[in-house]
Amino acid sequence: MVQWGGNREVLFKKFMKLKLVTVALFCATLAAPLAAAAADEYGREGVDTPEKVITIINKFGGWLYGALLALAVVFIIYAAFLFLTSGGDAEKVGKAKKQLIYAVVAVATAILATGVIKLVQILLA
């Protein structure tokens, strides 16, 4: 058994702080293209109408959609790696199957979500 050299609660708190910082940096990274799109498209005019806000949100949604699909591909490749390295172990094969199912469900949900958004836009237009 690996000794961590410390109290589990202290290590857990450090891990949670690291996780919080990572999530904050990730959100800041996602916000940067949104701010750049707003500045690029509207310049010094600013975002002063609801239509401009909706345009920026749609751009951000498209960018996020592409990033999430790329991430889903990474998880599908990871599931394939788990399959290949399972060596016939039923537990590892089961883990790989679950990983693959989760990735496929995530992709399907993302595609359906964008489809529903487009459908609502068409119906309301």
GIQUI-V588394 format. One record per residue. N is the residue number from 1. RES is the residue in one small letter. NEAR is the number of other ideal C-beta (glycine too) atoms within 10 Angstrom. Layout:
n->N res->RES near->NEAR
n->N res->RES near->NEAR
//
This chain:
n->1 res->m near->3
n->2 res->v near->4
n->3 res->q near->5
n->4 res->w near->9
n->5 res->g near->6
n->6 res->g near->9
n->7 res->n near->9
n->8 res->r near->8
n->9 res->e near->8
n->10 res->v near->10
n->11 res->l near->12
n->12 res->f near->10
n->13 res->k near->11
n->14 res->k near->11
n->15 res->f near->10
n->16 res->m near->10
n->17 res->k near->10
n->18 res->l near->10
n->19 res->k near->10
n->20 res->l near->10
n->21 res->v near->10
n->22 res->t near->10
n->23 res->v near->10
n->24 res->a near->10
n->25 res->l near->10
n->26 res->f near->10
n->27 res->c near->10
n->28 res->a near->9
n->29 res->t near->10
n->30 res->l near->13
n->31 res->a near->11
n->32 res->a near->10
n->33 res->p near->15
n->34 res->l near->16
n->35 res->a near->11
n->36 res->a near->11
n->37 res->a near->18
n->38 res->a near->18
n->39 res->a near->12
n->40 res->d near->10
n->41 res->e near->13
n->42 res->y near->15
n->43 res->g near->8
n->44 res->r near->5
n->45 res->e near->9
n->46 res->g near->10
n->47 res->v near->14
n->48 res->d near->9
n->49 res->t near->11
n->50 res->p near->8
n->51 res->e near->9
n->52 res->k near->15
n->53 res->v near->12
n->54 res->i near->10
n->55 res->t near->16
n->56 res->i near->17
n->57 res->i near->12
n->58 res->n near->13
n->59 res->k near->17
n->60 res->f near->17
n->61 res->g near->14
n->62 res->g near->12
n->63 res->w near->14
n->64 res->l near->14
n->65 res->y near->14
n->66 res->g near->10
n->67 res->a near->13
n->68 res->l near->14
n->69 res->l near->13
n->70 res->a near->9
n->71 res->l near->13
n->72 res->a near->19
n->73 res->v near->12
n->74 res->v near->10
n->75 res->f near->16
n->76 res->i near->17
n->77 res->i near->11
n->78 res->y near->14
n->79 res->a near->20
n->80 res->a near->13
n->81 res->f near->12
n->82 res->l near->18
n->83 res->f near->15
n->84 res->l near->9
n->85 res->t near->10
n->86 res->s near->16
n->87 res->g near->7
n->88 res->g near->6
n->89 res->d near->11
n->90 res->a near->8
n->91 res->e near->8
n->92 res->k near->14
n->93 res->v near->14
n->94 res->g near->12
n->95 res->k near->15
n->96 res->a near->20
n->97 res->k near->14
n->98 res->k near->12
n->99 res->q near->18
n->100 res->l near->17
n->101 res->i near->11
n->102 res->y near->14
n->103 res->a near->19
n->104 res->v near->14
n->105 res->v near->11
n->106 res->a near->16
n->107 res->v near->17
n->108 res->a near->11
n->109 res->t near->12
n->110 res->a near->15
n->111 res->i near->12
n->112 res->l near->10
n->113 res->a near->12
n->114 res->t near->13
n->115 res->g near->10
n->116 res->v near->10
n->117 res->i near->12
n->118 res->k near->10
n->119 res->l near->10
n->120 res->v near->10
n->121 res->q near->10
n->122 res->i near->8
n->123 res->l near->7
n->124 res->l near->6
n->125 res->a near->5
//
